Amino acid sequence: MIRAVVDPSVFVSALLGRGDAAPARVHAALADGRFQGVVSPTLIGELEDVLARPKFADATSRRVAAFVDGIAAQAQSHHDVATRHRTRDPRDDYLVSLAVDAQVDVIVSLDGDLLDERGPIEVLTPAAFLARVGRAAAVLPRAGARIRGLVVPPRRLRARA
């Protein structure tokens, strides 16, 4: 099974973006157990901090808390590690160090700085990662998403293979 560190930017896009977009499908793949996600206290903290910003006020605090708690529960928790790997953006250093220390296969990111890295761990976009894990089946939109005026019910439906 592929092990991956998912950049918080992907999870933010999954929560706030379209339910059929690649970041939401990465989140669904984690929930479905199609890959082993790895998180750390710093990664979860960054996700919480970003989602608490005023520009994301449309997402209710209860919805955000449930989303973050779900990720923490679904992924393997790894301790924070000393930053040993330097990237073009120092704010990304902890992700590469976590990935190396946890011996994951890949980092999943939307961040151009990370995607341009030629470091010790491969970095893929959400779409490229989904292709890697074989996530060909479409995932239905998340609960609460609006499609032509209808609201998706609060249960996860899976597409038939």
C-alpha positions in Angstrom: 0.0 0.0 0.0 1.3 3.5 -0.9 2.2 5.7 2.1 1.9 9.4 1.6 2.2 12.7 3.4 -0.6 15.0 2.1 0.2 18.7 2.2 -2.4 20.6 4.2 -3.2 22.7 1.1 -4.7 19.6 -0.5 -7.0 19.0 2.5 -8.0 22.7 2.5 -9.0 22.4 -1.1 -10.8 19.1 -0.4 -12.9 20.7 2.3 -13.7 24.0 0.5 -13.5 23.0 -3.2 -15.6 21.0 -5.5 -16.5 17.5 -4.4 -15.4 15.9 -7.7 -12.0 17.7 -7.9 -8.8 15.8 -7.3 -8.1 17.1 -3.7 -11.6 15.9 -2.6 -10.9 12.6 -4.3 -7.6 12.3 -2.4 -9.4 12.9 0.8 -12.0 10.2 -0.2 -9.2 7.8 -1.1 -7.7 8.3 2.4 -11.1 7.7 4.0 -11.6 4.6 1.8 -8.2 3.2 2.9 -6.8 3.2 -0.7 -3.5 4.6 0.7 -1.9 5.1 4.1 -1.8 8.8 5.0 0.8 10.0 7.5 0.3 13.1 9.6 2.2 14.8 12.5 1.1 17.3 15.1 2.7 20.1 13.1 0.8 19.1 9.9 -2.6 18.9 11.8 -1.8 22.2 13.5 -1.1 23.9 10.2 -4.4 22.5 8.8 -6.3 23.8 11.7 -4.6 27.2 11.6 -5.3 27.7 7.9 -8.9 26.7 8.2 -9.4 29.1 11.1 -8.4 32.1 8.9 -11.2 34.7 8.3 -11.3 34.0 4.6 -12.6 30.5 5.3 -15.4 31.7 7.6 -18.0 30.1 5.5 -16.9 26.7 6.8 -18.5 26.2 10.2 -16.2 25.4 13.1 -18.0 22.2 13.8 -17.6 21.1 10.2 -13.9 22.0 10.2 -13.3 20.2 13.5 -15.0 17.0 12.2 -13.0 17.2 9.0 -9.7 17.6 10.8 -10.5 15.0 13.4 -11.4 12.6 10.6 -8.1 13.1 8.9 -6.2 12.6 12.2 -8.1 9.4 12.8 -7.7 7.9 9.3 -4.0 8.6 8.9 -1.1 7.2 10.8 0.2 9.7 13.4 4.0 10.2 13.3 5.9 12.4 15.8 7.2 15.7 14.8 10.8 15.5 13.5 13.7 17.9 13.4 13.8 19.7 10.1 16.7 18.2 8.2 15.7 18.8 4.7 15.7 22.3 3.2 13.3 23.4 0.4 12.9 26.6 -1.5 10.1 27.6 0.9 11.2 27.0 4.5 7.6 26.5 5.5 7.6 23.3 3.6 10.8 21.9 5.2 8.8 20.0 7.9 6.8 18.1 5.2 9.9 16.7 3.5 11.5 15.9 6.9 8.3 14.1 8.0 8.1 12.2 4.7 11.7 11.0 4.9 11.5 10.1 8.6 8.2 8.2 8.2 9.6 6.5 5.1 6.6 7.4 2.9 6.5 6.9 -0.8 5.3 10.3 -1.9 4.2 13.8 -0.9 0.9 15.0 -2.4 0.8 18.8 -2.8 -0.6 21.7 -4.8 2.4 23.8 -3.8 4.6 24.8 -6.8 7.7 25.0 -4.6 7.3 21.4 -3.4 6.3 20.2 -6.8 9.5 21.6 -8.2 11.6 20.0 -5.6 14.1 17.3 -6.6 14.6 16.0 -3.1 14.6 12.6 -1.4 10.8 12.0 -1.8 8.7 12.2 -4.9 6.1 15.0 -4.9 2.9 14.6 -6.9 -0.1 16.7 -7.7 -3.4 15.2 -6.4 -4.4 14.1 -9.9 -1.1 12.3 -10.5 -1.3 10.7 -7.1 -4.8 9.4 -7.8 -3.5 7.8 -11.0 -0.7 6.2 -8.9 -3.1 4.7 -6.4 -5.4 3.6 -9.2 -8.3 5.8 -8.2 -10.1 5.6 -11.5 -13.6 5.4 -10.2 -15.4 8.7 -9.7 -16.1 9.7 -6.1 -19.5 11.3 -5.5 -19.5 14.8 -4.0 -19.2 15.3 -0.3 -22.3 15.5 1.9 -23.8 18.9 1.8 -22.5 19.8 -1.6 -25.1 21.4 -3.9 -25.7 19.9 -7.3 -28.3 21.7 -9.5 -30.0 22.9 -6.3 -30.1 19.5 -4.6 -28.1 18.8 -1.5 -26.1 15.5 -1.3 -27.3 13.5 1.7 -24.9 13.1 4.7 -23.7 9.6 3.9 -20.9 8.5 1.6 -22.1 6.7 -1.5 -19.6 4.8 -3.5 -19.6 4.5 -7.3 -20.1 0.9 -8.5 -17.1 -0.7 -10.1 
